[in-house]
Amino acid sequence: MVPYKMNSFTKKLILIIIGFLLGAVTVAASCYFSQAVPDSDKYPVWGVDVSNYQGDINWNELERQNVSFAFIKATEGSGHTDESVRRNLERAAETDITVSAYHFFSFDSAGETQAENFINSVGRDEISMPPVVDIEYYADKRRNKPSKEDTEKILTPLLERLEEYYGTKPLIYTTLPVYLRYIKDSYSEYPLWIRSVNLEPDLLDWKFWQYCDHGELTGYVGDEKYIDINVYNGTKEEFTEEFN
């Protein structure tokens, strides 16, 4: 199967109908509003990222739908903790889903205190993949972009402290505009988790790809009806060797 870009309503509709007829939740059929549909032969390992917005999650139900990995929101900035992080980490640990946690980066507070906020929320032995720093524009940052220099003064000590504590380089989650402005030149040695819902980011060296932010699975009841869907850049054997 050759990867392709979904760029017509008809193609999307056909995929949805096929998914329902097969009676199974698949990577292609679970995301109705994304133009990017990964080739499941090329990227057989897929998973989700969740936060308090997904509410009460039945992790065994996610596992039954072939979810292989999950990124759980833990913290934001220097002072905020996601209220579901403890519940999600503890319940996910009762399944065979491979788990990590992510920190939402703040352009407005010190990297050292952001790192401590995350460390205080997520133990070393609670995650099997590297911790994640999620850096993207928020509030007015897209219009008033922080300088590269100021951002590095915050991001560098945050990444270094997390690497020191967890013993591995953190993943960086980001969008293409933020990647090009802040990450590409200064942090290329860090594994990349890229968001791209319109096309496959095949020109980038990525570890995980968030291709869908309107996925629908069963097993969660919260304010948000959708769930983000991601794929790993490799085979099932490679995923197991790297993270288990």
C-alpha positions as CSV (number, residue, x, y, z in Angstrom):
1,M,0.0,0.0,0.0
2,V,1.4,3.4,-0.9
3,P,0.8,6.3,1.5
4,Y,-1.4,9.0,0.0
5,K,-3.0,12.3,0.9
6,M,-6.8,12.3,1.4
7,N,-8.0,15.4,-0.4
8,S,-11.6,14.7,-1.3
9,F,-14.8,14.1,0.6
10,T,-15.5,11.0,-1.5
11,K,-12.3,9.3,-0.5
12,K,-12.9,10.1,3.2
13,L,-16.5,8.8,2.9
14,I,-15.3,5.6,1.3
15,L,-12.8,4.9,4.0
16,I,-15.4,5.5,6.7
17,I,-17.9,3.2,5.1
18,I,-15.3,0.5,4.7
19,G,-14.3,0.8,8.3
20,F,-17.9,0.4,9.5
21,L,-18.4,-2.6,7.2
22,L,-15.3,-4.3,8.6
23,G,-16.7,-3.8,12.0
24,A,-13.4,-2.8,13.5
25,V,-11.7,0.3,14.7
26,T,-8.7,1.0,12.5
27,V,-6.3,3.8,12.3
28,A,-7.8,5.0,9.0
29,A,-11.4,4.7,10.0
30,S,-11.1,6.4,13.4
31,C,-10.3,9.9,12.2
32,Y,-13.0,11.5,10.1
33,F,-11.6,15.0,9.6
34,S,-7.9,14.5,8.8
35,Q,-6.6,14.5,5.3
36,A,-3.6,12.5,6.3
37,V,-4.2,8.8,6.6
38,P,-1.1,6.8,7.4
39,D,-0.4,3.5,5.6
40,S,-1.1,0.9,8.3
41,D,1.4,-1.5,6.7
42,K,4.1,1.1,6.9
43,Y,3.1,2.3,10.4
44,P,1.5,-0.6,12.2
45,V,2.0,0.8,15.7
46,W,-0.5,3.5,16.8
47,G,-1.6,5.2,19.9
48,V,-3.2,8.1,21.6
49,D,-2.5,11.2,23.7
50,V,-4.9,12.2,26.4
51,S,-5.6,14.8,29.0
52,N,-8.3,15.6,31.5
53,Y,-10.5,16.6,28.6
54,Q,-11.0,12.9,27.8
55,G,-12.4,12.5,31.4
56,D,-12.7,9.0,32.9
57,I,-10.8,6.6,30.7
58,N,-11.3,2.9,30.5
59,W,-7.7,1.9,29.7
60,N,-8.6,-1.8,29.2
61,E,-11.1,-0.7,26.5
62,L,-8.4,1.3,24.8
63,E,-6.2,-1.7,24.9
64,R,-8.9,-3.9,23.3
65,Q,-8.9,-1.5,20.3
66,N,-5.2,-2.2,19.7
67,V,-3.9,1.0,21.2
68,S,-0.2,0.3,21.7
69,F,1.0,3.5,23.3
70,A,-0.3,6.6,25.1
71,F,1.0,10.0,26.0
72,I,-0.6,11.3,29.2
73,K,-0.7,15.0,30.0
74,A,1.0,15.7,33.3
75,T,1.8,19.4,33.7
76,E,1.8,22.9,32.3
77,G,4.3,25.6,33.0
78,S,5.7,25.9,36.5
79,G,2.5,25.4,38.5
80,H,-0.3,23.5,36.8
81,T,-0.8,19.7,37.1
82,D,-3.4,17.9,35.0
83,E,-6.0,16.7,37.5
84,S,-6.3,13.3,35.7
85,V,-2.6,12.5,35.5
86,R,-2.4,10.3,38.6
87,R,-5.5,8.3,37.7
88,N,-4.4,7.9,34.1
89,L,-0.9,6.7,35.0
90,E,-2.1,4.3,37.6
91,R,-4.8,2.8,35.4
92,A,-2.7,2.6,32.3
93,A,-0.1,0.7,34.2
94,E,-2.6,-2.1,34.6
95,T,-2.6,-2.7,30.9
96,D,0.1,-3.6,28.3
97,I,-0.1,-0.1,26.8
98,T,3.3,1.6,26.7
99,V,3.1,4.9,28.4
100,S,4.8,8.3,28.7
101,A,3.7,11.7,29.9
102,Y,4.0,15.2,28.5
103,H,4.6,18.7,29.8
104,F,3.0,21.7,28.1
105,F,5.8,24.2,27.6
106,S,5.4,27.8,28.9
107,F,7.2,30.7,27.2
108,D,6.6,32.7,30.4
109,S,8.3,30.8,33.2
110,A,11.7,29.4,34.0
111,G,12.7,26.1,32.5
112,E,14.1,24.8,35.8
113,T,10.8,25.3,37.6
114,Q,8.9,23.8,34.7
115,A,11.1,20.7,34.9
116,E,10.6,20.3,38.6
117,N,6.8,20.6,38.2
118,F,6.9,17.7,35.8
119,I,9.3,15.6,37.9
120,N,7.1,16.1,40.9
121,S,4.2,14.7,39.0
122,V,5.7,11.7,37.1
123,G,8.0,9.1,38.6
124,R,10.9,7.6,36.7
125,D,9.4,4.2,36.9
126,E,5.9,5.3,35.7
127,I,6.8,5.8,32.1
128,S,8.4,3.5,29.5
129,M,9.0,6.0,26.8
130,P,10.9,9.3,27.1
131,P,9.1,12.2,28.8
132,V,7.7,14.8,26.4
133,V,7.9,18.6,26.1
134,D,5.0,19.9,24.1
135,I,6.0,23.3,22.6
136,E,3.4,25.1,20.5
137,Y,1.9,28.6,20.3
138,Y,-0.8,29.5,22.7
139,A,-2.9,32.6,23.6
140,D,-1.2,35.5,21.7
141,K,2.1,33.8,21.0
142,R,1.3,33.0,17.4
143,R,0.8,36.7,16.8
144,N,3.5,37.9,19.1
145,K,6.1,35.2,18.6
146,P,8.7,35.0,21.4
147,S,12.3,35.3,20.2
148,K,14.4,32.3,19.5
149,E,17.0,33.5,22.1
150,D,14.4,33.9,24.9
151,T,12.8,30.6,24.1
152,E,16.1,28.7,24.2
153,K,16.9,30.2,27.7
154,I,13.8,28.5,28.9
155,L,13.7,25.3,26.8
156,T,17.3,24.3,27.1
157,P,17.4,24.0,31.0
158,L,14.0,22.3,30.9
159,L,15.2,19.6,28.5
160,E,18.5,19.2,30.2
161,R,17.0,18.7,33.6
162,L,14.5,16.1,32.3
163,E,17.2,14.2,30.6
164,E,19.3,14.2,33.7
165,Y,16.4,12.9,35.8
166,Y,14.9,10.4,33.5
167,G,18.1,9.2,31.9
168,T,17.1,9.8,28.3
169,K,16.6,12.6,25.9
170,P,13.0,13.9,26.0
171,L,10.8,13.8,23.0
172,I,9.8,17.2,21.6
173,Y,6.2,17.5,20.4
174,T,5.5,20.4,18.1
175,T,3.9,21.8,15.1
176,L,5.7,22.6,11.8
177,P,5.8,26.4,12.3
178,V,7.2,26.0,15.8
179,Y,9.6,23.3,14.7
180,L,11.0,25.5,11.9
181,R,11.4,28.6,14.2
182,Y,12.7,27.1,17.4
183,I,13.6,23.3,17.1
184,K,15.1,22.5,13.7
185,D,18.5,24.1,14.2
186,S,19.0,24.1,17.9
187,Y,17.4,20.8,19.1
188,S,17.8,18.5,16.2
189,E,19.4,15.8,18.4
190,Y,16.1,15.4,20.3
191,P,13.6,12.8,19.0
192,L,10.7,14.5,17.3
193,W,6.9,14.0,17.7
194,I,5.4,16.1,15.0
195,R,1.8,17.2,14.5
196,S,0.7,17.2,10.9
197,V,-3.0,16.6,10.1
198,N,-2.9,17.4,6.4
199,L,0.0,15.4,5.1
200,E,2.7,12.9,6.0
201,P,5.8,14.7,7.3
202,D,8.1,12.5,5.2
203,L,10.8,15.2,4.9
204,L,11.4,15.2,8.6
205,D,13.1,12.7,10.8
206,W,10.3,12.0,13.3
207,K,9.7,9.3,15.9
208,F,6.0,9.8,16.4
209,W,3.4,11.5,14.1
210,Q,0.2,13.0,15.4
211,Y,-1.9,12.8,12.2
212,C,-5.4,13.2,13.7
213,D,-7.0,15.4,16.4
214,H,-10.6,14.2,15.7
215,G,-10.3,10.5,16.3
216,E,-13.2,8.6,17.9
217,L,-12.7,5.5,20.0
218,T,-14.7,4.0,22.8
219,G,-13.6,3.9,26.4
220,Y,-13.6,7.5,27.6
221,V,-16.3,9.9,28.9
222,G,-15.3,13.5,29.2
223,D,-15.8,17.1,27.9
224,E,-14.0,16.1,24.7
225,K,-15.6,13.6,22.3
226,Y,-12.5,13.3,20.2
227,I,-9.1,11.8,20.9
228,D,-5.7,12.4,19.2
229,I,-4.3,9.6,17.2
230,N,-0.6,9.0,16.5
231,V,1.7,6.5,14.8
232,Y,5.2,5.3,15.5
233,N,7.8,5.5,12.8
234,G,8.8,1.8,12.7
235,T,7.7,-1.8,12.9
236,K,6.1,-3.5,15.9
237,E,9.4,-5.3,16.5
238,E,11.3,-2.0,16.5
239,F,8.8,-0.4,18.9
240,T,9.1,-3.3,21.3
241,E,12.9,-3.3,21.2
242,E,13.0,0.4,21.8
243,F,10.5,0.9,24.5
244,N,9.8,-2.5,26.3
